[in-house]
Amino acid sequence: MSVLITAPYNEEGLSEIASMFGEVCYRPWKTNGSAFTATKLIELLQEAKATALITEHDHVTREVIEAFPKLQFIGVCRGTPSNLDLEAAKEKGIAVFYTPARNAQAVVELLIANVITLLRKTLPAIDWLESGKWEAGAHTSYLQFKGSELAGKTVGLVGFGAIGRKLANILKEFPCTICYYDPYYTDANKAYQKVDLEALFTKSDIISIHLPNNKETEKMIDRHLIGLMSKDAIFVNTARAAVVDRQALLEAIKNGQIRGAVLDVFDQEPPDAIDYQLIRHPHVLATPHIAGASFEVEDHHVRIMNDQLKKWYNAKA
């Protein structure tokens, strides 16, 4: 078997794949500077005479799959295989693997850091300091930039999958009170309160979104729910922008209906004019979709993917 690997893969992971499947052709998309298009991916698969593919962000379209209908498996090193035409793979009987929770630790760490940064007014305090406004004997900074602690807050998690549960396990130690909404999961930990969406938006000081983007969740966080938030509440989205009515969120922030927001995802990437209104608002801390971008994430996805492939390989042996 020949496996084309375009996802970033460490040496140990490459060796494991080679020992299981034979020949490995390693062409990481990062050296290209962007994900491989369907046309380029077909070219690479042909060059490698590949019978299997491990990818990350490349465009694994129906065109690609129909050009290589005898691929034995496609591995997608992402939390969901959103760049893969699943229906086409299913039609051809191609096994599909992906790496849920590969970036959970990275997302949780940046999320908590940015929420604390917003609560403590750290960024405007740094700007004030760098601008040279600190006068002798003045207590301006102490008064102007006094913020709030994360400890004692009620945090509502919309979606309680791998990232939501990891976040809850850390936040409970601050300590924070945790409530969550998830129609598909009930946690055994009685310290976490399962509630409906309206209750979560009404009672939470911090609301964090952990939903996939699909027909069921699109614009699920609507004007009504945002309108239930308290004036001191913070809205956090490191998941998918499409699940939120961004116009309703923008209006709530502009009108002072909520305290602010921490955002890492946007309706348009690169952002459009409306996104930039959110990004540039003084009560928003925005980052350019980097919550899951840590060096360690690549090692995590190698481990998760190879563990799955070992089980699949051994089952077929």
C-alpha positions, 0 to 999 in steps of 0.5 A: 500500500502507498499512503500519501500524507499531506497533513503535518506529521512527525517522524515517529508518526510517519514511521508507524504508518510506514511499518503498517502500510508500506510506502509513505509519500510525505507532501505536507500542505504547509510547504505549499503555503495553502491547502492543496486544491482538488486538482493538485491533490489528484496530481499528488495522488497520481504521482504517489500511486496512492491507495490511501490518503491522510490529509488536513485542510486539502480539498477532498472533493467528489472529483478527487474521490471519483478519480481514486475510488479504490482508496482504502482509507482517508484520514482527516487530521481535523476535529471533523472531516469538513473538507471531505465529501463524506457522501462520495466516500461512503458511496465508494466504500472508503473508510474515513477517519478523523481526529476529534479533540486534537486541539481541545487543550489549545482551544481551552487554554487560549479561551481562558486566557482571552476571557481573563484578559477581557475581564481584567481590561489588560489590553487597554491597560497596556495601551495606556501604559505604552502611551506614557500616561502614567503620571507621578503619584496618580492612581489612574491605572488602579481606578480606570482598569480595575477588572473582574475575577473569573472566580465565582462566575457562572459559565454556560457552555453551549455544547458539551463535547470534548472541548466543552468538557475539558473547559469545564474541568479546568474552570471548576477549579477557579472555581466557577459554576458550570451549566451546559446545554447539550441535547445529546449528552448528559454528564455524570458529574452532578456538579455540572448542571444540564439546562435548556438554552433559555436558562443558560443564556439567562443565568450565565455570566460567561457564555461559551459556544462549542457547536459544529456548523450544520443545518441544525445549528446554523444561526441557532444563537439568535436575537432572542437568546442574545437578548436574554443575556445580562448586561454584565455577561460576556459572549465567547465563540471559538467554535463556528461563526455560522451558529450565531446571528452576528448582527444581533451580537453586534447590536447587543455589544454596540448598545451596551446590552452585554459587557463584551465578547471574545471571538476567534471565528467570523462569518467571513474569513478574511473578515468583511466590513460587518466582521470588522465592526465586531473585531474593532469594537473596544469591548471585543477581544478578537483573534484570527482563528488561532485558538486551535493553533499550537505546535502540540496540536500536530502531535495530538492529531498524529497520535489520534489518527495512528491509534485509529489506523492501528485498530483498523489495520489489526481488525483487517489482519 
